[in-house]
Structures are given as structure tokens and as C-alpha cells.
Amino acid sequence: QEKAAAEAKAAQEKAAQEKAALEKAAQEKAAQEKAAAEAAAGKAEQAQEPQQQQRSQPAGPSEPANTEARADSAAGEKDAGAQGQADVPSTAPAPQNGDSSSATHASNPSSSSNGGASARPIRAFGSIHTLPPASTGGVVPSAADTTPLTPEEEEAERKLLLGMQAWSAPAKRPVALGLVQQAVTSLQGINARPKLVAEANAALADMFFSLQRVPEAEGAVRAAVVAAQEAEMYDFAIKLSNNLGAVMKQQGKLPEVLSLHEHSWDLALDHLGLDHPYTQLARANLVETLDALGERQRAREFLTEHVRILRETVDSRCEFLRSEGGDPDVPQKRSPGQVAQAAAARAARTGSAEDKAAAAAAAVAAGAAAGQPQQPEEPAVLALRLSRSTLIRAVMEQGKLESKAENFSEAEGFYREALRLCEIQFGKGAVETGSPLYALGACHRQAGHNDTALAQFTELYELILDTQGPNTENAVGVSRQLYELHDLLGNFEEAAKYAEAALRSMQGLSGMKVHPIMEPFFNMALKAKSKANDDAGAAELKRQYLKGMAQLSQINQRNAGRGGHLPRSSNSKKGKK
């Protein structure tokens, strides 16, 4: 008992030290960002578009919902394809009070459902911001965030931290769940600050989800959403709503999901602004849910109006930047890390001494720049980049919507427009152009245009090798697409080449030559070599696989008595497969 008490005390002290260090770092970072934002505020406000403030546009007619429809994917699911997509920069717009076009609707999203899909007009316009957010995620800490915790709150937080630490050990999960439940229950009996209530309920919801206790998880995440809104943690509330919507969609509760995502969209427009990443998440969820309910035309009209407003914003910011003597078409500068990755990929492809030396120099530069503050872009430039990235994502969503409707010609037009915008934003041949390139290839393949799809995926594969190298998830996925297309077209030698490339990329990504997770890739390469009449190559590949699996089996048997397990891939801890 004394040992257990000592361990518990040590864990509490460690948790307190870690918390104090994190809070100190956050305060220092917030102070630095606040100073930088105040210095840039004068110039940034000139980049605002006053003529667009206070404007609200309905996005299509009110249509009855098809409540028999079911979602075909989880809310917020990302498009398949190259990982380097036109992401919104890590800096997001800061909130400005009083400039939203309408007030937020119900504060409790769970109470807004009336059992049927809402058909009210959807706003396509919200506040536009130019400055990066504070380290708090765009929310200014309230007095409740800075005042000391009460003894009851400290005890609840202690249990929450202990529970979250214990959850990582499977054997301790029942105890961990009990601790977090106690924390949540104790906070219900006092007038606790909403931030702590939101965090505790969110942790509890994650645990329930892991245990497949979905109804209890749903209740916890609903409580977390309400508390997050009360704490003015709007980005956190939208993230939680995304998780809740995905679970409810799997349960077929689409009308309720629509009400939830409409509420999240209004919340994002009022408090985060059009360019915020969670605003874009809320928009994607809303469009997907409308489509799943059979209201595709309503989703289409909403996106069309929204994209029109985003284009006006981009055009206005381009004009302002030109008036300041800037060039709106200058591509975004590559980070030292991105430069180093591309240099390493090029050296791996060519093997030349010159490229190897350049890669080594780029790696040194990236290492020196790591942890160093980067020179921020001018507020007007940052504002333009944020709006253009938002526009790219919205146009990609238009293409996705038309692809699902099998309107492949219209989808291709949207994807090509997204590619054009990506090339302006990041430059031709940039890794971020991979997302629209993949979408174009997939669109052509869906339409049965296999030759065109093959050309598109070949271009993308070369881009990946030049910018990321072969040992990446993107290289695995695209080489597999090329194998399938060449196989469909009867190009069996080329199919075998790309099947083996996918296997080699998987081996490089996992850090192991043979592993059970690679069996499908070995089988794919064996099948391709057989079709290409490369019997000797197929036999050698089969020998390598069987030999490697036999060695793994021996290792597993030796470790069995010591509680060991089959060796994992080097990236398994990061969740990569």
C-alpha cells in the first residue's frame, strides 16, 4: 500500500510539473504571437473587404429530406490520394467580435433536431479574418480560464490526468475509465468551469468509443460539445461535433446529423471565419450529409454560392496586394524541411554525387532551421493564401460531389480548376498539386477512360518520386493504381514493374523486408510476374517471402516464453500500415 501511495504521489507530481511546463510555454507563445499580431494589425485591417462584411446569402431552395437515405462514408472523411494536398497553412484566422452575419442558433446542438432534416436556407457567407490566431486556437482566454482551480476542480483534474495516463496500458483500462467517470461526475455536482467539463467529457467519450459503448460515448460527446461552446472553445466544439456526426451517421440518424452539422457551420461562420480549417471541416460535413439525405441539388447550390463568395474574396485580396506593390501569383515559399525532402528524393532517384551533396546541404539547413522562428509573411499575403487554400478545398468538394453523381465531365472541370489554383499557390510541380492530380486520375478511371487515367497517375507518380521519394504511403498507393491500370490494359510487363515498385515502397516504409502485412503486396507482385511470363522472378520472390516468414515464426516462438510478440514495422507506433 505504501508503495502504491508513493507511486501515485510521484505520478501526481510529474503530472503537475508537466502541466506547469505546458502552461508556461503556452503563455510565452501567446505573448509573442499577441505582440506580433498587434504590430501587424494596422496594415492587416487595410486588407479587409468592408464591402463584403455583414453579407448573408441563402444557398438554394428548401427541399424535403429523403430520410431513407444513408451515409456512404464517415463525416469528415478525407479524399483518397496524395498526402500533399492544398492544406490550409497552420496559421488560421483570428476571431473578430461583432462581424458575423447572424447569431448562432441553438446553444445545444442535440436539442435542435426535430426528427426530420432541416430545410432552412444555409448561409454561404461568414466573417473574413486576416490575422493568425493566438496559441489558444483563436479564442481569447476568459477570466474563468486564468483564475486558479477550486479544490474540487483540482481533484477532478487529478483524476482525469491519472485516468488518461493509465489508459495507455490495456490492463489498467477499467481503472482508467473509472477515474475519468469519477472526474466527470464530480464536475457535474459543482459549478465547474466549462473548459474542464469539455475536456473531461471528451476524454470519457474517446474511452467509450474504444470500448464500442456507442450510446454512452454519444452522451459524453454531446456534453463535451455544449461545454466547449460555453467555454468559447469553438474549434474544439466543431471537432467534437465532427466525431459525433460520424458515429450518428453510422447509426442512420441522418436528420439529426444534418441539424448537428448546420449548427456547427453557423458556429464556425460566427466565431472562426471562412478560412479556418474547422470551418472547412464543418462545410464538408454539411455537404456530405445533404448529399446522403438525397438533397444533392441543395448541396450543389450551397457550394456554388459559397465558391462564388470565396472567389470574390480572393480577387479582392489579389487587387489589394497589387495596390501595395506585391505580386499575388508568387508561389508560397518552401520550408527548409520540404526543400530537404525534395533534395533527398532527387538524390535517391539519380544517385549522382552532385545531387547527394545538395541533399546533404539541404538536410543541414533544415536541421539548423528546426525550432527557429520563421519570418512570417506580410498580413496581406497571408490573408490571400488562406483564402485561396479555402477556395481550393471548396472546388475539390464540388468535384467530389459531381463524381459521386457520375457527372464525370463536370467533376473533371472542377478538379482541373483546383489544380490550376494549386499551381498558382504552390508552384508547378509542387507536392501540394498531388491531391487534384489524384482526383483527376480517379475521375477518369471511374468514367472508364483508362488510358487517360494511366497518363494522369504516371504524372503523379513522377511527382511523388521527385518530391517525396519512393518510401512513402503516396508512392505505395499510386504505384498500385498504375499496376491495376496496366493490368487492365494488357501491359503485363509494365504492370509487373509497378507491382514490384509498390512492394519495395511498402518495404521501405515499414523498414522490414517481410511481414504479414505485406502478404497482399507479395501476392500482387507474384501474380503480375506470372502474367508477364517472368516465372523465374516469381519463384525468387516467393522464396524470399517464405524464407522471411519462417524467420519471423522462429523469432516469435523464441519470444513466446518471454511474453514477446511478432516484430512490428518501424512505423507501427505512428499508426501507419
Residue pairs with C-beta under 8 A, 6 or more apart in sequence:
8 162
11 162
11 165
12 158
12 162
15 158
15 161
15 162
15 165
19 161
26 135
26 136
29 135
30 134
30 135
30 136
33 132
33 133
33 134
33 135
34 134
36 376
37 94
37 131
37 132
37 134
40 131
40 379
41 131
43 378
43 379
43 380
44 130
44 131
44 379
44 380
44 383
45 130
46 320
46 380
47 130
47 317
47 320
47 321
47 379
47 380
47 383
48 128
48 130
49 128
49 312
49 313
49 316
49 317
52 125
52 128
52 309
52 312
52 313
52 316
53 99
53 127
53 128
54 99
54 101
55 101
55 125
55 309
56 101
56 102
56 123
56 125
57 123
57 124
57 125
57 305
57 309
58 121
58 122
58 123
58 124
58 305
59 121
59 122
59 123
59 124
59 298
59 301
59 302
59 303
59 304
59 305
59 306
60 121
60 122
60 297
60 298
60 300
60 301
60 302
60 305
61 298
61 301
62 119
62 120
62 121
63 119
63 295
63 297
63 298
64 117
64 119
65 116
65 117
65 119
65 254
65 255
65 258
65 293
65 294
65 295
66 293
66 294
66 295
67 116
67 117
67 254
67 255
67 293
68 294
69 254
69 292
69 293
69 294
70 252
70 254
70 292
71 249
71 250
71 254
71 257
71 288
71 289
71 292
72 292
73 288
74 246
74 249
74 250
75 242
75 245
75 246
75 249
75 257
75 261
75 285
75 288
75 289
76 242
76 245
76 246
76 281
76 284
76 285
77 288
79 85
79 396
79 400
79 435
79 438
79 439
80 438
80 442
80 477
81 434
81 435
81 437
81 438
81 439
81 442
81 474
81 477
82 431
82 434
82 435
82 437
82 438
82 460
82 463
82 464
82 474
82 477
82 478
83 434
83 472
83 473
83 474
84 430
84 431
84 432
84 433
84 434
84 435
84 467
84 468
84 474
85 432
85 434
85 435
86 389
86 392
86 393
86 396
86 418
86 421
86 422
86 425
86 426
86 432
86 435
86 436
87 389
87 432
88 275
88 276
88 277
88 280
88 386
88 389
88 390
88 393
89 382
89 385
89 386
89 389
91 132
91 133
91 382
91 386
92 132
92 133
92 138
92 272
92 273
92 275
92 276
92 277
92 386
93 128
93 129
93 130
93 131
93 132
93 133
93 138
93 272
93 273
93 274
93 275
93 276
93 386
94 129
94 131
94 132
94 133
94 134
94 138
95 127
95 129
95 133
95 138
95 139
95 140
95 234
95 271
95 272
95 273
96 127
96 129
96 273
99 127
100 126
100 127
100 269
100 270
100 271
101 123
101 125
101 126
101 127
101 269
102 123
102 266
102 269
102 270
103 270
104 263
104 266
104 267
104 270
104 271
105 112
105 262
105 263
105 266
106 112
106 263
107 226
107 229
107 230
108 226
109 222
109 225
109 226
109 241
109 259
109 260
109 263
109 264
110 222
110 225
110 226
110 260
112 118
112 259
112 260
112 262
112 263
113 255
113 256
113 259
113 260
114 259
115 255
115 256
116 255
117 254
117 255
117 258
117 259
117 293
117 295
118 255
118 258
118 259
118 262
120 262
122 262
122 265
122 286
122 298
122 302
123 265
123 266
123 269
124 302
124 305
124 306
124 308
124 309
125 269
125 274
125 306
125 309
126 268
126 269
126 270
126 273
126 274
126 279
127 269
127 270
127 273
127 274
128 273
128 274
128 275
128 313
128 387
129 273
129 275
130 379
130 380
130 382
130 383
130 386
131 379
132 376
132 382
133 139
134 140
137 233
137 235
137 236
138 234
138 235
138 271
138 272
138 276
139 232
139 233
139 234
139 235
140 232
142 231
142 232
144 193
144 194
144 195
144 231
145 193
145 195
145 231
149 157
149 193
149 196
150 190
150 192
152 186
152 190
152 192
153 187
153 190
153 192
153 193
153 196
155 186
156 182
156 183
156 184
156 186
156 187
156 192
156 196
156 200
157 183
157 196
159 179
159 180
159 182
159 183
159 186
160 179
160 180
160 183
160 196
160 199
160 200
160 203
162 176
162 179
163 175
163 176
163 177
163 178
163 179
163 180
163 183
163 203
164 176
164 180
164 203
165 176
166 172
166 173
166 175
166 176
166 179
167 173
167 176
167 177
167 207
173 207
173 211
176 207
177 204
177 207
177 211
180 200
180 203
180 204
180 207
181 204
183 200
184 197
184 200
184 201
184 204
184 220
184 223
187 196
187 197
187 200
193 231
194 227
194 228
194 229
194 230
194 231
194 233
195 227
195 228
195 231
195 233
197 223
197 224
197 227
197 231
198 224
198 225
198 227
198 228
198 230
198 231
198 233
198 236
198 237
198 240
199 224
201 220
201 221
201 223
201 224
201 227
202 220
202 221
202 224
202 228
202 236
202 240
204 220
205 217
205 218
205 220
205 221
205 224
205 240
205 243
206 217
208 214
208 216
208 217
208 220
209 217
209 243
209 247
214 247
214 251
217 247
218 244
218 247
218 248
221 240
221 243
221 244
221 247
222 244
224 240
225 237
225 240
225 241
225 244
228 234
228 236
228 237
228 240
229 237
229 267
232 271
234 267
234 268
234 271
234 272
234 278
235 272
235 276
235 278
237 264
237 267
238 264
238 267
238 268
238 272
238 278
238 279
238 281
238 282
239 278
239 281
241 260
241 261
241 263
241 264
241 282
241 285
242 264
242 281
242 282
242 285
244 260
245 257
245 260
245 261
245 264
245 285
245 289
248 256
248 257
248 260
249 257
249 289
249 292
254 289
254 292
254 293
255 293
257 289
258 286
258 289
258 290
258 293
261 282
261 285
261 286
261 289
262 286
264 282
264 285
264 286
265 279
265 282
265 283
265 286
267 282
268 276
268 278
268 279
268 282
268 283
269 279
272 278
272 279
273 279
274 309
274 310
274 313
274 387
274 390
275 386
275 387
275 389
275 390
279 390
280 390
280 393
280 394
283 306
283 394
283 397
284 393
284 397
286 299
286 302
287 299
287 302
287 303
287 397
287 401
290 296
290 298
290 299
290 302
291 299
291 401
291 404
296 401
296 405
299 401
300 398
300 401
303 394
303 397
303 398
303 401
304 398
306 394
307 391
307 394
307 395
307 398
310 387
310 390
310 391
310 394
311 391
313 387
313 391
314 384
314 387
314 388
314 391
317 328
317 380
317 383
317 384
317 387
318 328
318 384
320 380
321 327
321 328
321 380
321 381
321 384
322 328
324 380
326 378
326 380
326 381
328 384
329 424
331 424
331 425
331 426
331 427
331 430
332 385
332 425
332 426
332 427
334 342
334 430
335 369
335 374
336 362
336 365
336 366
336 368
336 369
336 370
337 366
337 369
337 370
338 431
339 362
339 365
339 366
340 359
340 362
340 363
340 365
340 366
341 467
341 468
341 469
342 362
342 431
342 466
342 467
342 468
343 355
343 358
343 359
343 361
343 362
343 363
344 359
344 362
344 363
344 469
345 465
345 466
345 467
345 468
345 469
346 355
346 358
346 359
346 466
347 355
347 356
347 358
347 359
348 469
348 470
349 465
349 466
376 382
377 385
385 425
388 421
388 424
388 425
389 425
391 421
392 418
392 421
392 422
392 425
392 436
395 414
395 417
395 418
395 421
396 414
396 415
396 418
396 435
396 436
396 439
398 414
399 411
399 412
399 413
399 414
399 415
399 418
399 439
399 443
400 411
400 439
402 408
402 410
402 411
402 414
403 411
403 439
403 442
403 443
403 446
406 446
408 443
408 444
408 446
408 447
411 443
412 440
412 443
412 444
415 436
415 439
415 440
415 443
416 436
416 440
418 435
418 436
418 439
419 433
419 436
419 437
419 440
422 430
422 432
422 433
422 435
422 436
423 430
423 433
425 432
426 432
426 433
429 463
429 466
429 467
430 467
431 463
431 464
431 467
431 468
433 463
434 460
434 463
434 464
434 474
437 456
437 459
437 460
437 463
438 457
438 460
438 478
440 456
441 453
441 456
441 457
441 460
441 481
442 453
444 450
444 452
444 453
444 456
445 453
445 481
445 485
450 485
450 488
450 489
451 489
453 485
454 482
454 485
454 486
454 489
457 478
457 481
457 482
457 485
458 482
460 478
461 475
461 478
461 479
461 482
464 472
464 474
464 475
464 478
465 475
468 474
468 475
469 475
470 501
470 504
470 505
470 508
471 505
471 508
471 509
472 505
472 509
473 509
473 576
475 501
475 502
475 505
476 502
476 505
476 506
476 509
479 498
479 499
479 501
479 502
479 505
480 498
480 499
480 502
480 524
482 494
482 498
482 501
483 495
483 498
483 499
483 502
483 524
483 528
484 495
486 492
486 494
486 495
486 498
487 495
487 528
487 531
492 528
492 531
492 532
492 533
493 532
495 528
495 531
495 532
496 525
496 528
496 529
496 531
496 532
496 534
496 537
499 521
499 524
499 525
499 527
499 528
499 529
500 525
500 528
500 529
500 541
502 521
502 524
502 525
503 518
503 521
503 522
503 524
503 525
506 518
506 521
507 513
507 518
509 569
509 571
509 576
510 517
510 518
510 569
510 570
510 571
510 572
510 576
511 569
511 570
511 571
512 518
512 567
512 569
512 570
513 544
513 548
514 544
514 545
514 547
514 548
514 549
514 551
514 552
515 548
515 552
515 567
515 569
516 549
516 552
516 566
517 569
517 577
519 545
522 541
522 542
522 545
525 541
526 538
526 541
526 542
529 535
529 537
529 538
529 541
530 538
552 566
552 567
555 566
555 567
556 564
556 565
556 566
558 564
559 565
569 576
